[in-house]
Amino acid sequence: MARLPRYSIINQPQHIIQQSKDGQKIFNQKQDYQYFYDCLEAAAFNYQLKIHAYALLPDHVQVLASPGNPDSISRTIQSIGRNYVQYFNETYGTTGTLWDGRYRATVLDDKPYLLTCSRYIETAPVRSGLVAKPKEYPWSSYASNALGHEDAMVSPHREYQRLGSSPAERSKAYRALFKQKLSAETVATITDSVLKGWALGDARFAARVEKLSGRRATRLPKGRPRRK
């Protein structure tokens, strides 16, 4: 089956996942996380990618971001591929790529899904069994979005900014969202959308995405097409 082309809709948030090859660890120590963070921050700045949420996990990376131009995401990922993979191989005496093929990504309707997807990303360390609470994981945007800690890489989305009239109000309102656990259905829907590239939103949103991107944004109906 031919791969669908990338979404290239400027300023439309995308959920991005880059997975490791064969589930291997891509971070072995603190300096690895920091080096990757620095690579991502620099590339995102250079290629006009606004990052709203992120989580760096041992075997994959998740990012929620809005591209400033059609190739913001691809050029950011390529830059990380050049710089971090070279660093990792030189540090650990390995060769080859770290990644399981190309990155996965999908666009999402920001009003209903931006904050939900942000929570999905920042609770990934909890679902992975790495920590008991999001605030315990040091390599995610939770400290910035929920606790108000400074993070140069995080650019608040307008949906986040609508949570309050001040940084303290926004952080408090955002923390309150975590009191209710994401349902299994919501987690499955977001996971399926990003891994398969289907637009995360209702039928109207998907139709608009298809018109703007020139590619199919939803899965085809099951079964053979009816003959005319």
N, C-alpha and C positions, 0 to 999 in steps of 0.2 A: 504494500500500500504506500503510495506517494505521501511524503510529508507535506502537511499544510504549511504555507508561508507564514512568517512571523507577523504578529500584529504590529502595526506601526502608526498608532494613533497618538498624536502629540497631546500631552497633558492628561491622558486617560490612565488612571492607576493600573499597574500590572502587578500580579503576584508572581514572583520568580523563584524557582528552585533549581539549585545546581547540586546534583548528587555525586557522591564519590564512586569510583569504579569498584565493583564487587564488594561494596560496603566497607571498604578499608577506611582507616582513620586518616583524616586530612589535617588534624591538629593533634600534636603529641604533647605540647607544653605551652605555657602561657605566652612565650615569645612568638609562637606560631599564630595564635589567635591575634596577637597585636599586629604582627606583620600583615596578616590578611586584612585586618581592619584598616590599616594604613593604606594598603593597595586599593581597597574598595572606596575609601573616602576620597583619595586622590583621583581615581578614575571617574567616580560619580561627579566630582567637581569639574573635571576636564571635559566631560561629555554631556554635561547638563542633565544629569539624572538626579531628581529630587527623591531622597530616601525618607520614607515615613515610618517604617518599622523594619527590624531585621533580627535575625537570630543566627549565630554561628554555632553549629552543632558538630560533634565529632565526625560525623559521616556525611553531612550535607549543610547547605547554607540556604536560608530563606530570606527574601527581601520583598518589601512592598514599596513600590516606587513609581513616580510619574516621569516619563521621558520628555525632555525639552525639545528633542528633534527625533526624526524617524529611526535613527541608528544609535540612540543614546544607550539602550540596553545592550545591544550586541557589541558595541565598542567597549563598553565598561567590562563586560564578561571577557572579551578578548584580551584586554589589558591585564586583568587578573590572571588569565591563563598564561600569559607571558611571564609576568613578574612573580606571582606566588608559586607557580609550579616550578619555575627555575630555582627559586629560593628553597623550596621543600626538597627537591632532588639534590641540590648541593649540600644541604644541611644533613640529610640522612643517607646520602650515597645511593639514591635510587635513580631510576630512569623512567621516561615515558610520562603519559598523562595521569592525572589524578581523577579525572572525571568520567562518569558513565555517559558518554556521548554528549550531545548538546544540551544546553539548559532547557528547562521546561518553564513556560510562562503563559499567563492568560490575562485578559483585561477583565475589570470588574466594574460594576455600577457603584459609584462611590457613595451615594446617599444611603442605600441599604446595607452595603457590604464593606465599606472602607474600615470602619472601626471593628467590625466582626472579624475581618481578615487580619487586622493588626493584632487582635487578641489571639487568633489562631496561631500566628507566628510566635508571639511572645509566650504562649503556653506550650509550645512544642517541646521545650526542655522538660516540662512536667510530664507530658504524654510519653516522652522517651525514657522516663524514669531517672533522669539525671538529678533532679531536685524535687522538693515537695511543693514549693511555691515559686512563681515567676520571679519574685524579687531576689531569690537566692542565686539566680543564674547571672553571672557577670557579663556574659557576651551576648546581650540582646538589648533592644531599645526600651525595655520595660522601665529601667531606671530613669530614662529621660521622659517618656510619655506619662508614666504613672507617679513618679516620685519627684519629678522636676529637676533631676540632675542634668548638668550640662553635657551635651553630646554633640560635637561639631558635625557629625554626619547626619543627624536627624533634622529633617525639614517638615514641620507640622503641616498637615493637609488642612484644607478649609473645614472639613467635617470635624476634625479634632478641635480646631479653633472655635467652632460653634459651641463647644461644651461649656464655655465660660468666658467672662470678660477679662479675666486675669490668668496668668500662668498657674497660680495656686488653685483657682477655681477649676481650671481645665484638668489639672492633675487629679484633683479630688474626684471630679465627675468621671474621669477615665478609670480610676481605681475602683469606683463603685460598679463599673460594668463587669468586673471580674468576680463579683460576689455570686453571680449566676454562671454556673459552668456551661460551656458550649455543649449543646446536645450532640449526641453521636451522629444524628442525621446531618447537622450543620457541618461537623468535622468531615464527614464522608463527602458531602457536596463540594466543599472547598477543595479537598484532596483530589477528587475526581476531576474537577474543573482544571486545576493547574497541571495535573499530570497528563491530561488528554487535550488540553488547549481549548476547552469550551468556555465561551464567555460566561462570567458569573453574574447573572442577572435574569430578569424576566424575559419573555418572548419579545417584547417591544424593544428592550435594550439590545438583545441579540440581533434583531433586524437592523437596528441603527449601526451596530458594530460591523455587520456584514456589508452594509452600504459604504461605510467609511474605509474599511480595510480591504474590500474586494475579495474576501475569503469566507468560507463557511465557518460559522461561529457556534453551531450546535451539532450534535451527533445526528446521523441519518436515521430515519425510522427503521426499526428491525424488520427483517423479511424482504422478499423480493418486491421490486416496484410493480404495481398493477399494470397489466397490459392495456393499451388503449384499443 
